[in-house]
């Protein structure tokens, strides 16, 4: 799909470039905030799986830059934003970057160190594995990222704090809901208007972090495994009856964002330039600096070049030699 054609079919892709966002995902976080007011009172935040950085841009624009420009703010009062990803990303004002794997305990330790004993008010996680198209597999890998996010949450989120995580809707959604309910009394699965209906993604908005009494983060996985199992015990909010049979929990999905606003599944006509000339598509704001597909592209280019060299090698009689 050409850039202009994508601009027509994907209004949020076009708007992201016009408004200076690195990715259209910025609108998802903004629309979640419109509904849930997630930035209110936030001074310390962690952005998990942050590259290329549009959510970090939102955090910088909503939290850091207004505080910086306010005359009363002293250096030490400025919001702390820590962003983590496997991939490097180009700098964003007010955002500390950590490159690492969120499923690795050492990355969690690095993040915790930046907080220097203090706690975060908000943790967001837009992590996504490379999608294989096999729904069960994609949903499983996605749930592992959420659990890694939850591990970090149990170490650094303050009581009363919020956790926003991308989920893939599937057969284990109810289980995930119940697991999150162990730590957050209010869990809502939200579908921002900028997220396409055809996509299985949604976002868990978890409010008012309240771990079970006497909870030790080291017991997290043992506790999560008990959810939904017959040995779960009645003290677990989501014991077995919630997940099966007539009592099965049906999770409400809440659409959020201005519902009269742009529809991500519709095409919109391209605007004319002010001078009446035809539409010029903008370049992306910040292409990824080291995307995982870079090596594949290099190999593809090298292979195409070698095929071309082979095809163009003339034989003595003047015909071209084609190698199969
Ligand atoms: N929120 C980002 C933004 O607005 O620009 C987009 C995030 S993108 C959809 C998903 C990211 O998850 C990718 O950059 C990928 O590198 C990252 N990711 C996937 N698995 C990860 C892991 N185990 N640890 C850290 N990052 C991971």
Boltz pocket constraint, residues with backbone or C-beta under 6 A from the ligand:
constraints:
  - pocket:
      binder: B
      contacts: [[A, 22], [A, 23], [A, 25], [A, 26], [A, 48], [A, 49], [A, 50], [A, 51], [A, 52], [A, 53], [A, 54], [A, 55], [A, 56], [A, 84], [A, 85], [A, 86], [A, 87], [A, 100], [A, 101], [A, 102], [A, 103], [A, 126], [A, 127], [A, 128], [A, 129], [A, 145]]
      max_distance: 6.0
